[in-house]
Each structure stands twice: as C-alpha cells, then as structure tokens.
Amino acid sequence: QVLDTKDLQVFKVTVNGQDAKFVFGEKHSFKGTPLEITLPFELRRGQETIVEISFESSPKSSALQWFTPEQTSGKKHPFLFSQCQVERI
C-alpha cells in the first residue's frame, strides 16, 4: 500500500494491531514523498483493516490541516484532513 506524504516524520505503522514495515520512497519536489507500507498479513476480499500511523507533522506539512474540536460536529475531538489529490506513484 502506498500513501502520499509531505514533510512528515513517521515513527510506527500498525495494521489491525500488528506492526507493519514501512519505507519512504524518493522525495519529489512538489508531490512529496511516497510512504510504502508492507502489510503484515495477506488481505482477503472484503476484509476490513485498521491502519494506524504514528507520525509528527511540521510547519512545512502544507497538505495537512486541522479542525479544532469546536469546528467538528461532535465538538469533542480534533479532525485531521488532507487537501492532496490521489496520485499513483
């Protein structure tokens, strides 16, 4: 699985609670850097998975934006979203 990133530091990736291997690809000047995640198991058709990524953003992470809890419908938790376009790398 490949995800787009830009100026993120990734510490850990888990899939359904299992540690997953990950590696960054070659950095592109305006597209960012692909993050390739190797799943720790084979996926079955229709199988649901939960991917958790422990990361730290930076002020240069222009593709990420946050809503404060007050800006969300539940008003309890912040919300992280991305303005990036889906790219095949």
N, CA, C and O of each residue as an XYZ file, in Angstrom:
356
protein
N       0.847     -1.160      0.000
C       0.000      0.000      0.000
C       0.896      1.228      0.000
O       1.889      1.280      0.727
N       0.548      2.208     -0.810
C       1.353      3.416     -0.906
C       0.477      4.618     -0.587
O      -0.607      4.780     -1.149
N       0.959      5.453      0.315
C       0.279      6.688      0.694
C       1.162      7.875      0.351
O       2.388      7.759      0.338
N       0.551      9.002      0.077
C       1.306     10.224     -0.157
C       1.609     10.893      1.178
O       0.763     10.918      2.072
N       2.813     11.433      1.309
C       3.172     12.206      2.500
C       3.931     13.447      2.058
O       4.440     13.518      0.940
N       3.996     14.403      2.937
C       4.817     15.583      2.678
C       5.301     16.125      4.009
O       4.515     16.573      4.843
N       6.605     16.074      4.188
C       7.247     16.624      5.377
C       6.686     16.041      6.672
O       6.404     16.769      7.624
N       6.527     14.717      6.691
C       6.097     14.020      7.906
C       7.238     13.155      8.416
O       8.059     12.666      7.640
N       7.277     12.975      9.712
C       8.189     12.012     10.317
C       7.314     10.871     10.831
O       6.475     11.079     11.707
N       7.503      9.681     10.297
C       6.701      8.524     10.687
C       7.509      7.668     11.647
O       8.657      7.321     11.372
N       6.896      7.331     12.782
C       7.571      6.546     13.808
C       7.175      5.071     13.775
O       8.012      4.194     13.988
N       5.883      4.799     13.506
C       5.394      3.427     13.596
C       4.124      3.297     12.770
O       3.331      4.234     12.672
N       3.942      2.108     12.172
C       2.720      1.793     11.441
C       2.229      0.441     11.943
O       3.004     -0.511     12.040
N       0.946      0.359     12.261
C       0.339     -0.926     12.617
C      -0.889     -1.148     11.748
O      -1.566     -0.200     11.350
N      -1.165     -2.417     11.461
C      -2.351     -2.806     10.709
C      -3.065     -3.856     11.542
O      -2.512     -4.919     11.822
N      -4.285     -3.556     11.933
C      -5.056     -4.429     12.827
C      -4.245     -4.800     14.073
O      -4.293     -5.935     14.547
N      -3.508     -3.832     14.585
C      -2.738     -4.025     15.811
C      -1.390     -4.697     15.634
O      -0.645     -4.834     16.604
N      -1.055     -5.121     14.421
C       0.228     -5.775     14.156
C       1.201     -4.772     13.538
O       0.820     -3.980     12.676
N       2.453     -4.810     13.981
C       3.470     -3.930     13.405
C       3.621     -4.202     11.915
O       3.663     -5.353     11.480
N       3.701     -3.132     11.146
C       3.895     -3.241      9.704
C       5.204     -2.560      9.325
O       5.573     -1.542      9.911
N       5.896     -3.120      8.352
C       7.113     -2.494      7.849
C       6.713     -1.345      6.928
O       5.697     -1.415      6.235
N       7.524     -0.283      6.929
C       7.252      0.841      6.046
C       8.570      1.459      5.605
O       9.584      1.369      6.298
N       8.532      2.088      4.437
C       9.709      2.736      3.887
C       9.247      3.933      3.062
O       8.193      3.901      2.427
N      10.051      4.980      3.086
C       9.775      6.145      2.257
C      10.420      5.966      0.895
O      11.537      5.459      0.792
N       9.721      6.381     -0.147
C      10.272      6.371     -1.491
C      11.050      7.647     -1.752
O      11.384      8.390     -0.829
N      11.330      7.885     -3.006
C      12.104      9.062     -3.404
C      11.262     10.330     -3.274
O      10.117     10.378     -3.724
N      11.843     11.347     -2.656
C      11.147     12.618     -2.442
C      11.014     13.365     -3.762
O      11.961     13.448     -4.544
N       9.819     13.908     -3.997
C       9.543     14.706     -5.188
C       9.367     16.159     -4.750
O       8.814     16.418     -3.681
N       9.822     17.088     -5.549
C       9.846     18.498     -5.143
C       8.483     19.053     -4.733
O       8.403     19.784     -3.745
N       7.407     18.732     -5.458
C       6.106     19.272     -5.051
C       5.066     18.213     -4.724
O       4.048     18.528     -4.109
N       5.296     16.961     -5.122
C       4.337     15.903     -4.799
C       4.541     15.346     -3.398
O       3.613     14.775     -2.826
N       5.718     15.496     -2.841
C       6.003     14.934     -1.525
C       6.769     13.634     -1.629
O       7.538     13.425     -2.568
N       6.552     12.756     -0.652
C       7.302     11.507     -0.566
C       6.330     10.347     -0.379
O       5.507     10.390      0.535
N       6.400      9.306     -1.219
C       5.527      8.155     -1.025
C       5.937      7.361      0.215
O       7.124      7.185      0.489
N       4.951      6.892      0.949
C       5.165      6.022      2.109
C       4.616      4.653      1.736
O       3.406      4.485      1.583
N       5.503      3.676      1.591
C       5.080      2.334      1.214
C       4.974      1.471      2.455
O       5.939      1.318      3.204
N       3.791      0.909      2.668
C       3.516      0.071      3.836
C       3.372     -1.373      3.374
O       2.589     -1.672      2.472
N       4.135     -2.264      3.999
C       4.020     -3.697      3.735
C       3.110     -4.283      4.804
O       3.439     -4.262      5.990
N       1.967     -4.805      4.379
C       1.020     -5.374      5.334
C       1.611     -6.621      5.977
O       2.292     -7.397      5.306
N       1.359     -6.824      7.273
C       1.922     -7.984      7.970
C       1.142     -9.283      7.725
O       1.431    -10.306      8.345
N       0.164     -9.243      6.831
C      -0.637    -10.429      6.521
C      -1.285    -10.218      5.154
O      -1.333     -9.098      4.644
N      -1.780    -11.303      4.572
C      -2.491    -11.247      3.291
C      -3.912    -10.742      3.537
O      -4.574    -11.162      4.486
N      -4.368     -9.843      2.680
C      -5.744     -9.364      2.770
C      -6.673    -10.322      2.036
O      -6.344    -10.832      0.965
N      -7.839    -10.558      2.630
C      -8.888    -11.328      1.966
C      -9.888    -10.343      1.375
O     -10.062     -9.240      1.894
N     -10.526    -10.728      0.319
C     -11.530     -9.871     -0.310
C     -12.598     -9.476      0.717
O     -13.170    -10.336      1.387
N     -12.857     -8.190      0.831
C     -13.871     -7.697      1.756
C     -13.399     -7.538      3.190
O     -14.163     -7.095      4.048
N     -12.145     -7.896      3.463
C     -11.622     -7.799      4.828
C     -11.436     -6.332      5.220
O     -10.862     -5.548      4.463
N     -11.917     -5.974      6.385
C     -11.710     -4.642      6.905
C     -10.393     -4.591      7.653
O     -10.016     -5.545      8.334
N      -9.696     -3.476      7.525
C      -8.433     -3.295      8.232
C      -8.396     -1.916      8.856
O      -9.027     -0.978      8.370
N      -7.657     -1.809      9.925
C      -7.419     -0.524     10.581
C      -5.927     -0.258     10.504
O      -5.124     -1.013     11.053
N      -5.558      0.819      9.820
C      -4.166      1.221      9.690
C      -3.932      2.411     10.608
O      -4.592      3.443     10.482
N      -2.986      2.263     11.536
C      -2.638      3.349     12.444
C      -1.208      3.783     12.157
O      -0.295      2.959     12.094
N      -1.027      5.090     11.984
C       0.284      5.639     11.678
C       0.640      6.648     12.757
O      -0.058      7.644     12.946
N       1.726      6.382     13.458
C       2.232      7.309     14.468
C       3.206      8.247     13.753
O       4.241      7.810     13.249
N       2.869      9.532     13.712
C       3.673     10.473     12.940
C       3.729     11.833     13.619
O       2.983     12.119     14.556
N       4.625     12.648     13.123
C       4.736     14.033     13.575
C       4.792     14.899     12.325
O       5.584     14.649     11.417
N       3.946     15.916     12.290
C       3.968     16.836     11.162
C       4.883     18.007     11.492
O       5.413     18.108     12.598
N       5.056     18.875     10.528
C       5.890     20.049     10.727
C       5.181     21.240     10.094
O       4.210     21.055      9.360
N       5.641     22.447     10.360
C       5.021     23.620      9.711
C       5.100     23.548      8.187
O       4.305     24.191      7.502
N       6.041     22.778      7.648
C       6.158     22.630      6.189
C       5.154     21.629      5.635
O       5.057     21.483      4.416
N       4.405     20.936      6.484
C       3.431     19.935      6.035
C       2.176     20.635      5.523
O       1.108     20.553      6.130
N       2.324     21.317      4.408
C       1.250     22.169      3.894
C       0.004     21.404      3.472
O      -1.072     21.996      3.383
N       0.116     20.126      3.213
C      -1.029     19.347      2.751
C      -1.964     18.949      3.884
O      -3.083     18.507      3.623
N      -1.536     19.095      5.133
C      -2.360     18.697      6.274
C      -2.965     19.912      6.955
O      -2.311     20.941      7.127
N      -4.221     19.774      7.336
C      -4.901     20.838      8.070
C      -5.702     20.214      9.207
O      -6.088     19.048      9.142
N      -5.940     20.989     10.226
C      -6.669     20.505     11.404
C      -7.930     21.327     11.630
O      -7.934     22.543     11.440
N      -8.999     20.651     12.037
C     -10.160     21.316     12.631
C     -10.000     21.177     14.128
O      -9.638     20.105     14.615
N     -10.261     22.236     14.863
C     -10.267     22.152     16.318
C     -11.517     21.370     16.735
O     -12.435     21.228     15.928
N     -11.578     20.862     17.963
C     -12.785     20.142     18.384
C     -14.063     20.970     18.189
O     -15.111     20.427     17.840
N     -13.969     22.271     18.413
C     -15.142     23.132     18.277
C     -15.642     23.218     16.838
O     -16.807     23.543     16.610
N     -14.778     22.930     15.864
C     -15.148     23.001     14.456
C     -15.758     21.705     13.928
O     -16.209     21.657     12.784
N     -15.777     20.649     14.753
C     -16.310     19.359     14.313
C     -17.750     19.190     14.775
O     -18.213     19.915     15.656
N     -18.460     18.233     14.182
C     -19.864     18.030     14.545
C     -20.021     17.542     15.983
O     -20.967     17.935     16.666
N     -19.106     16.689     16.451
C     -19.206     16.174     17.818
C     -18.628     17.106     18.866
O     -18.932     16.977     20.052
N     -17.793     18.047     18.432
C     -17.172     19.056     19.287
C     -16.338     18.469     20.432
O     -16.129     19.124     21.453
N     -15.852     17.203     20.251
C     -15.059     16.570     21.296
C     -13.613     16.319     20.884
O     -12.717     16.361     21.726
N     -13.370     16.055     19.585
C     -12.046     15.664     19.122
C     -11.612     16.532     17.942
O     -12.455     16.977     17.163
N     -10.313     16.778     17.802
C      -9.842     17.479     16.598
C      -9.950     16.541     15.394
O     -10.094     15.329     15.553
N      -9.879     17.107     14.199
C     -10.004     16.318     12.975
C      -8.898     16.720     12.015
O      -8.750     17.899     11.694
N      -8.113     15.737     11.549
C      -7.034     15.953     10.592
C      -7.530     15.599      9.199
O      -8.118     14.536      8.999
N      -7.291     16.493      8.223
C      -7.669     16.181      6.859
C      -6.608     16.670      5.891
O      -5.750     17.482      6.237
N      -6.686     16.158      4.675
C      -5.679     16.460      3.654
C      -6.356     17.069      2.429
O      -7.467     16.682      2.067
N      -5.687     18.012      1.804
C      -6.170     18.621      0.583
C      -5.500     18.013     -0.643
O      -5.704     18.494     -1.757
N      -4.710     16.969     -0.456
C      -3.958     16.387     -1.581
C      -4.864     15.639     -2.530
O      -5.939     15.171     -2.156
N      -4.410     15.535     -3.761
C      -5.077     14.730     -4.771
C      -4.494     13.325     -4.714
O      -3.326     13.144     -4.369
N      -5.300     12.341     -5.049
C      -4.825     10.970     -5.109
C      -3.884     10.857     -6.308
O      -4.208     11.304     -7.408
N      -2.727     10.261     -6.086
C      -1.735     10.078     -7.154
C      -1.309      8.623     -7.174
O      -1.213      7.988     -6.124
N      -1.059      8.099     -8.336
C      -0.435      6.780     -8.452
C       1.043      7.020     -8.653
O       1.447      7.694     -9.600
N       1.856      6.465     -7.755
C       3.308      6.681     -7.825
C       3.981      5.385     -8.210
O       5.205      5.336     -8.328
